[in-house]
């Protein structure tokens, strides 16, 4: 996604994707939905 949240497309119009590492141990430690929301808002 670009800085405005729009999907990036390749030369054939397909959405580009990329792998992103995630701290799954920290995610599994979230006890509330608010904790999860905070987890995903961090970049």
PQR file of N, CA, C, O and H, with PARSE charges and radii, in Angstrom:
ATOM      1  N   UNK A   1       0.835  -1.179   0.000 -0.4000 1.5000
ATOM      2  CA  UNK A   1       0.000   0.000   0.000 -0.0000 2.0000
ATOM      3  C   UNK A   1       0.878   1.241   0.000  0.5500 1.7000
ATOM      4  O   UNK A   1       1.990   1.249   0.529 -0.5500 1.4000
ATOM      5  N   UNK A   2       0.338   2.289  -0.614 -0.4000 1.5000
ATOM      6  CA  UNK A   2       1.063   3.554  -0.566 -0.0000 2.0000
ATOM      7  C   UNK A   2       0.743   4.270   0.743  0.5500 1.7000
ATOM      8  O   UNK A   2       0.042   3.724   1.595 -0.5500 1.4000
ATOM      9  H   UNK A   2      -0.564   2.283  -1.044  0.4000 1.0000
ATOM     10  N   UNK A   3       1.248   5.473   0.904 -0.4000 1.5000
ATOM     11  CA  UNK A   3       1.071   6.199   2.168 -0.0000 2.0000
ATOM     12  C   UNK A   3      -0.381   6.570   2.447  0.5500 1.7000
ATOM     13  O   UNK A   3      -0.725   6.909   3.579 -0.5500 1.4000
ATOM     14  H   UNK A   3       1.817   5.917   0.212  0.4000 1.0000
ATOM     15  N   UNK A   4      -1.243   6.509   1.421 -0.4000 1.5000
ATOM     16  CA  UNK A   4      -2.666   6.823   1.596 -0.0000 2.0000
ATOM     17  C   UNK A   4      -3.514   5.567   1.768  0.5500 1.7000
ATOM     18  O   UNK A   4      -4.737   5.656   1.871 -0.5500 1.4000
ATOM     19  H   UNK A   4      -0.963   6.233   0.502  0.4000 1.0000
ATOM     20  N   UNK A   5      -2.873   4.394   1.801 -0.4000 1.5000
ATOM     21  CA  UNK A   5      -3.600   3.144   2.000 -0.0000 2.0000
ATOM     22  C   UNK A   5      -4.121   2.503   0.729  0.5500 1.7000
ATOM     23  O   UNK A   5      -4.858   1.518   0.792 -0.5500 1.4000
ATOM     24  H   UNK A   5      -1.879   4.322   1.717  0.4000 1.0000
ATOM     25  N   UNK A   6      -3.752   3.045  -0.425 -0.4000 1.5000
ATOM     26  CA  UNK A   6      -4.196   2.482  -1.701 -0.0000 2.0000
ATOM     27  C   UNK A   6      -3.310   1.306  -2.090  0.5500 1.7000
ATOM     28  O   UNK A   6      -2.098   1.354  -1.880 -0.5500 1.4000
ATOM     29  H   UNK A   6      -3.154   3.844  -0.476  0.4000 1.0000
ATOM     30  N   UNK A   7      -3.899   0.239  -2.659 -0.4000 1.5000
ATOM     31  CA  UNK A   7      -3.076  -0.910  -3.060 -0.0000 2.0000
ATOM     32  C   UNK A   7      -2.125  -0.544  -4.196  0.5500 1.7000
ATOM     33  O   UNK A   7      -2.471   0.241  -5.079 -0.5500 1.4000
ATOM     34  H   UNK A   7      -4.884   0.199  -2.830  0.4000 1.0000
ATOM     35  N   UNK A   8      -0.925  -1.119  -4.164 -0.4000 1.5000
ATOM     36  CA  UNK A   8       0.045  -0.926  -5.241 -0.0000 2.0000
ATOM     37  C   UNK A   8      -0.168  -2.019  -6.273  0.5500 1.7000
ATOM     38  O   UNK A   8      -0.373  -3.180  -5.917 -0.5500 1.4000
ATOM     39  H   UNK A   8      -0.644  -1.757  -3.447  0.4000 1.0000
ATOM     40  N   UNK A   9      -0.122  -1.658  -7.546 -0.4000 1.5000
ATOM     41  CA  UNK A   9      -0.361  -2.608  -8.622 -0.0000 2.0000
ATOM     42  C   UNK A   9       0.899  -2.786  -9.452  0.5500 1.7000
ATOM     43  O   UNK A   9       1.689  -1.855  -9.609 -0.5500 1.4000
ATOM     44  H   UNK A   9       0.044  -0.715  -7.835  0.4000 1.0000
ATOM     45  N   UNK A  10       1.085  -4.010  -9.992 -0.4000 1.5000
ATOM     46  CA  UNK A  10       2.221  -4.250 -10.874 -0.0000 2.0000
ATOM     47  C   UNK A  10       1.855  -3.810 -12.284  0.5500 1.7000
ATOM     48  O   UNK A  10       0.770  -3.270 -12.504 -0.5500 1.4000
ATOM     49  H   UNK A  10       0.443  -4.767  -9.865  0.4000 1.0000
ATOM     50  N   UNK A  11       2.746  -4.037 -13.235 -0.4000 1.5000
ATOM     51  CA  UNK A  11       2.530  -3.574 -14.607 -0.0000 2.0000
ATOM     52  C   UNK A  11       1.344  -4.246 -15.289  0.5500 1.7000
ATOM     53  O   UNK A  11       0.853  -3.748 -16.302 -0.5500 1.4000
ATOM     54  H   UNK A  11       3.627  -4.475 -13.056  0.4000 1.0000
ATOM     55  N   UNK A  12       0.874  -5.378 -14.745 -0.4000 1.5000
ATOM     56  CA  UNK A  12      -0.272  -6.082 -15.323 -0.0000 2.0000
ATOM     57  C   UNK A  12      -1.557  -5.826 -14.538  0.5500 1.7000
ATOM     58  O   UNK A  12      -2.578  -6.463 -14.799 -0.5500 1.4000
ATOM     59  H   UNK A  12       1.273  -5.783 -13.922  0.4000 1.0000
ATOM     60  N   UNK A  13      -1.516  -4.905 -13.586 -0.4000 1.5000
ATOM     61  CA  UNK A  13      -2.704  -4.534 -12.833 -0.0000 2.0000
ATOM     62  C   UNK A  13      -3.023  -5.418 -11.639  0.5500 1.7000
ATOM     63  O   UNK A  13      -4.067  -5.256 -11.007 -0.5500 1.4000
ATOM     64  H   UNK A  13      -0.687  -4.387 -13.375  0.4000 1.0000
ATOM     65  N   UNK A  14      -2.127  -6.354 -11.326 -0.4000 1.5000
ATOM     66  CA  UNK A  14      -2.339  -7.218 -10.156 -0.0000 2.0000
ATOM     67  C   UNK A  14      -1.797  -6.529  -8.915  0.5500 1.7000
ATOM     68  O   UNK A  14      -0.798  -5.813  -8.973 -0.5500 1.4000
ATOM     69  H   UNK A  14      -1.279  -6.485 -11.840  0.4000 1.0000
ATOM     70  N   UNK A  15      -2.472  -6.756  -7.783 -0.4000 1.5000
ATOM     71  CA  UNK A  15      -2.025  -6.143  -6.539 -0.0000 2.0000
ATOM     72  C   UNK A  15      -0.698  -6.747  -6.105  0.5500 1.7000
ATOM     73  O   UNK A  15      -0.538  -7.967  -6.069 -0.5500 1.4000
ATOM     74  H   UNK A  15      -3.283  -7.338  -7.736  0.4000 1.0000
ATOM     75  N   UNK A  16       0.249  -5.876  -5.777 -0.4000 1.5000
ATOM     76  CA  UNK A  16       1.554  -6.328  -5.296 -0.0000 2.0000
ATOM     77  C   UNK A  16       1.441  -6.713  -3.833  0.5500 1.7000
ATOM     78  O   UNK A  16       0.710  -6.086  -3.067 -0.5500 1.4000
ATOM     79  H   UNK A  16       0.119  -4.885  -5.806  0.4000 1.0000
ATOM     80  N   UNK A  17       2.167  -7.746  -3.458 -0.4000 1.5000
ATOM     81  CA  UNK A  17       2.185  -8.195  -2.070 -0.0000 2.0000
ATOM     82  C   UNK A  17       3.629  -8.314  -1.611  0.5500 1.7000
ATOM     83  O   UNK A  17       4.551  -8.390  -2.423 -0.5500 1.4000
ATOM     84  H   UNK A  17       2.761  -8.255  -4.081  0.4000 1.0000
ATOM     85  N   UNK A  18       3.809  -8.329  -0.305 -0.4000 1.5000
ATOM     86  CA  UNK A  18       5.144  -8.546   0.245 -0.0000 2.0000
ATOM     87  C   UNK A  18       5.006  -9.236   1.596  0.5500 1.7000
ATOM     88  O   UNK A  18       4.007  -9.077   2.298 -0.5500 1.4000
ATOM     89  H   UNK A  18       3.060  -8.268   0.355  0.4000 1.0000
ATOM     90  N   UNK A  19       6.020  -9.994   1.935 -0.4000 1.5000
ATOM     91  CA  UNK A  19       6.027 -10.679   3.228 -0.0000 2.0000
ATOM     92  C   UNK A  19       6.359  -9.672   4.322  0.5500 1.7000
ATOM     93  O   UNK A  19       7.156  -8.755   4.119 -0.5500 1.4000
ATOM     94  H   UNK A  19       6.831 -10.123   1.365  0.4000 1.0000
ATOM     95  N   UNK A  20       5.744  -9.852   5.470 -0.4000 1.5000
ATOM     96  CA  UNK A  20       6.008  -8.970   6.599 -0.0000 2.0000
ATOM     97  C   UNK A  20       6.150  -9.840   7.843  0.5500 1.7000
ATOM     98  O   UNK A  20       5.248 -10.602   8.188 -0.5500 1.4000
ATOM     99  H   UNK A  20       5.097 -10.596   5.635  0.4000 1.0000
ATOM    100  N   UNK A  21       7.293  -9.716   8.509 -0.4000 1.5000
ATOM    101  CA  UNK A  21       7.504 -10.494   9.726 -0.0000 2.0000
ATOM    102  C   UNK A  21       6.657  -9.927  10.859  0.5500 1.7000
ATOM    103  O   UNK A  21       6.441  -8.719  10.950 -0.5500 1.4000
ATOM    104  H   UNK A  21       8.026  -9.097   8.229  0.4000 1.0000
ATOM    105  N   UNK A  22       6.186 -10.823  11.717 -0.4000 1.5000
ATOM    106  CA  UNK A  22       5.296 -10.427  12.798 -0.0000 2.0000
ATOM    107  C   UNK A  22       5.744 -11.103  14.091  0.5500 1.7000
ATOM    108  O   UNK A  22       6.159 -12.262  14.080 -0.5500 1.4000
ATOM    109  H   UNK A  22       6.362 -11.805  11.643  0.4000 1.0000
ATOM    110  N   UNK A  23       5.658 -10.385  15.186 -0.4000 1.5000
ATOM    111  CA  UNK A  23       6.006 -10.923  16.499 -0.0000 2.0000
ATOM    112  C   UNK A  23       4.810 -11.727  17.015  0.5500 1.7000
ATOM    113  O   UNK A  23       3.999 -11.214  17.786 -0.5500 1.4000
ATOM    114  H   UNK A  23       5.321  -9.444  15.194  0.4000 1.0000
ATOM    115  N   UNK A  24       4.703 -12.988  16.588 -0.4000 1.5000
ATOM    116  CA  UNK A  24       3.535 -13.801  16.935 -0.0000 2.0000
ATOM    117  C   UNK A  24       3.436 -14.060  18.436  0.5500 1.7000
ATOM    118  O   UNK A  24       2.333 -14.176  18.970 -0.5500 1.4000
ATOM    119  H   UNK A  24       5.362 -13.405  15.962  0.4000 1.0000
ATOM    120  N   UNK A  25       4.571 -14.150  19.117 -0.4000 1.5000
ATOM    121  CA  UNK A  25       4.528 -14.369  20.564 -0.0000 2.0000
ATOM    122  C   UNK A  25       3.850 -13.186  21.249  0.5500 1.7000
ATOM    123  O   UNK A  25       3.035 -13.367  22.155 -0.5500 1.4000
ATOM    124  H   UNK A  25       5.467 -14.056  18.683  0.4000 1.0000
ATOM    125  N   UNK A  26       4.186 -11.988  20.817 -0.4000 1.5000
ATOM    126  CA  UNK A  26       3.557 -10.794  21.385 -0.0000 2.0000
ATOM    127  C   UNK A  26       2.079 -10.734  21.015  0.5500 1.7000
ATOM    128  O   UNK A  26       1.247 -10.370  21.845 -0.5500 1.4000
ATOM    129  H   UNK A  26       4.847 -11.841  20.082  0.4000 1.0000
ATOM    130  N   UNK A  27       1.748 -11.088  19.777 -0.4000 1.5000
ATOM    131  CA  UNK A  27       0.349 -11.092  19.350 -0.0000 2.0000
ATOM    132  C   UNK A  27      -0.468 -12.078  20.177  0.5500 1.7000
ATOM    133  O   UNK A  27      -1.572 -11.755  20.617 -0.5500 1.4000
ATOM    134  H   UNK A  27       2.424 -11.383  19.103  0.4000 1.0000
ATOM    135  N   UNK A  28       0.065 -13.272  20.388 -0.4000 1.5000
ATOM    136  CA  UNK A  28      -0.649 -14.273  21.183 -0.0000 2.0000
ATOM    137  C   UNK A  28      -0.782 -13.855  22.645  0.5500 1.7000
ATOM    138  O   UNK A  28      -1.657 -14.349  23.356 -0.5500 1.4000
ATOM    139  H   UNK A  28       0.961 -13.534  20.031  0.4000 1.0000
ATOM    140  N   UNK A  29       0.076 -12.955  23.090 -0.4000 1.5000
ATOM    141  CA  UNK A  29       0.002 -12.460  24.455 -0.0000 2.0000
ATOM    142  C   UNK A  29      -1.061 -11.391  24.664  0.5500 1.7000
ATOM    143  O   UNK A  29      -1.326 -10.995  25.799 -0.5500 1.4000
ATOM    144  H   UNK A  29       0.787 -12.554  22.512  0.4000 1.0000
ATOM    145  N   UNK A  30      -1.673 -10.920  23.576 -0.4000 1.5000
ATOM    146  CA  UNK A  30      -2.724  -9.908  23.697 -0.0000 2.0000
ATOM    147  C   UNK A  30      -3.926 -10.511  24.415  0.5500 1.7000
ATOM    148  O   UNK A  30      -4.393 -11.595  24.064 -0.5500 1.4000
ATOM    149  H   UNK A  30      -1.458 -11.242  22.654  0.4000 1.0000
ATOM    150  N   UNK A  31      -4.418  -9.800  25.418 -0.4000 1.5000
ATOM    151  CA  UNK A  31      -5.535 -10.310  26.221 -0.0000 2.0000
ATOM    152  C   UNK A  31      -6.869  -9.667  25.844  0.5500 1.7000
ATOM    153  O   UNK A  31      -7.926 -10.227  26.138 -0.5500 1.4000
ATOM    154  H   UNK A  31      -4.039  -8.920  25.703  0.4000 1.0000
ATOM    155  N   UNK A  32      -6.834  -8.507  25.201 -0.4000 1.5000
ATOM    156  CA  UNK A  32      -8.065  -7.813  24.836 -0.0000 2.0000
ATOM    157  C   UNK A  32      -8.012  -7.401  23.371  0.5500 1.7000
ATOM    158  O   UNK A  32      -6.947  -7.394  22.753 -0.5500 1.4000
ATOM    159  H   UNK A  32      -5.975  -8.053  24.963  0.4000 1.0000
ATOM    160  N   UNK A  33      -9.176  -7.057  22.823 -0.4000 1.5000
ATOM    161  CA  UNK A  33      -9.221  -6.562  21.448 -0.0000 2.0000
ATOM    162  C   UNK A  33      -8.424  -5.267  21.331  0.5500 1.7000
ATOM    163  O   UNK A  33      -7.807  -5.004  20.299 -0.5500 1.4000
ATOM    164  H   UNK A  33     -10.041  -7.062  23.325  0.4000 1.0000
ATOM    165  N   UNK A  34      -8.437  -4.464  22.383 -0.4000 1.5000
ATOM    166  CA  UNK A  34      -7.665  -3.221  22.377 -0.0000 2.0000
ATOM    167  C   UNK A  34      -6.170  -3.512  22.241  0.5500 1.7000
ATOM    168  O   UNK A  34      -5.468  -2.810  21.513 -0.5500 1.4000
ATOM    169  H   UNK A  34      -8.938  -4.678  23.222  0.4000 1.0000
ATOM    170  N   UNK A  35      -5.681  -4.541  22.934 -0.4000 1.5000
ATOM    171  CA  UNK A  35      -4.276  -4.947  22.812 -0.0000 2.0000
ATOM    172  C   UNK A  35      -3.955  -5.324  21.367  0.5500 1.7000
ATOM    173  O   UNK A  35      -2.906  -4.954  20.839 -0.5500 1.4000
ATOM    174  H   UNK A  35      -6.251  -5.111  23.525  0.4000 1.0000
ATOM    175  N   UNK A  36      -4.865  -6.064  20.733 -0.4000 1.5000
ATOM    176  CA  UNK A  36      -4.664  -6.485  19.340 -0.0000 2.0000
ATOM    177  C   UNK A  36      -4.654  -5.264  18.425  0.5500 1.7000
ATOM    178  O   UNK A  36      -3.814  -5.163  17.531 -0.5500 1.4000
ATOM    179  H   UNK A  36      -5.716  -6.365  21.162  0.4000 1.0000
ATOM    180  N   UNK A  37      -5.585  -4.337  18.647 -0.4000 1.5000
ATOM    181  CA  UNK A  37      -5.637  -3.122  17.830 -0.0000 2.0000
ATOM    182  C   UNK A  37      -4.345  -2.327  17.945  0.5500 1.7000
ATOM    183  O   UNK A  37      -3.833  -1.821  16.946 -0.5500 1.4000
ATOM    184  H   UNK A  37      -6.267  -4.419  19.374  0.4000 1.0000
ATOM    185  N   UNK A  38      -3.814  -2.214  19.165 -0.4000 1.5000
ATOM    186  CA  UNK A  38      -2.552  -1.498  19.378 -0.0000 2.0000
ATOM    187  C   UNK A  38      -1.417  -2.236  18.672  0.5500 1.7000
ATOM    188  O   UNK A  38      -0.562  -1.608  18.048 -0.5500 1.4000
ATOM    189  H   UNK A  38      -4.230  -2.624  19.976  0.4000 1.0000
ATOM    190  N   UNK A  39      -1.405  -3.560  18.769 -0.4000 1.5000
ATOM    191  CA  UNK A  39      -0.371  -4.365  18.123 -0.0000 2.0000
ATOM    192  C   UNK A  39      -0.321  -4.072  16.621  0.5500 1.7000
ATOM    193  O   UNK A  39       0.756  -3.848  16.067 -0.5500 1.4000
ATOM    194  H   UNK A  39      -2.099  -4.070  19.276  0.4000 1.0000
ATOM    195  N   UNK A  40      -1.485  -4.074  15.964 -0.4000 1.5000
ATOM    196  CA  UNK A  40      -1.503  -3.878  14.520 -0.0000 2.0000
ATOM    197  C   UNK A  40      -1.332  -2.425  14.107  0.5500 1.7000
ATOM    198  O   UNK A  40      -1.046  -2.154  12.941 -0.5500 1.4000
ATOM    199  H   UNK A  40      -2.359  -4.256  16.414  0.4000 1.0000
ATOM    200  N   UNK A  41      -1.499  -1.482  15.029 -0.4000 1.5000
ATOM    201  CA  UNK A  41      -1.306  -0.078  14.669 -0.0000 2.0000
ATOM    202  C   UNK A  41       0.171   0.300  14.701  0.5500 1.7000
ATOM    203  O   UNK A  41       0.555   1.327  14.140 -0.5500 1.4000
ATOM    204  H   UNK A  41      -1.732  -1.702  15.977  0.4000 1.0000
ATOM    205  N   UNK A  42       1.010  -0.521  15.354 -0.4000 1.5000
ATOM    206  CA  UNK A  42       2.449  -0.257  15.395 -0.0000 2.0000
ATOM    207  C   UNK A  42       3.069  -0.640  14.068  0.5500 1.7000
ATOM    208  O   UNK A  42       2.670  -1.628  13.452 -0.5500 1.4000
ATOM    209  H   UNK A  42       0.697  -1.355  15.810  0.4000 1.0000
ATOM    210  N   UNK A  43       4.039   0.133  13.628 -0.4000 1.5000
ATOM    211  CA  UNK A  43       4.667  -0.163  12.337 -0.0000 2.0000
ATOM    212  C   UNK A  43       6.113  -0.495  12.515  0.5500 1.7000
ATOM    213  O   UNK A  43       6.808  -0.773  11.537 -0.5500 1.4000
ATOM    214  H   UNK A  43       4.364   0.936  14.129  0.4000 1.0000
TER
END
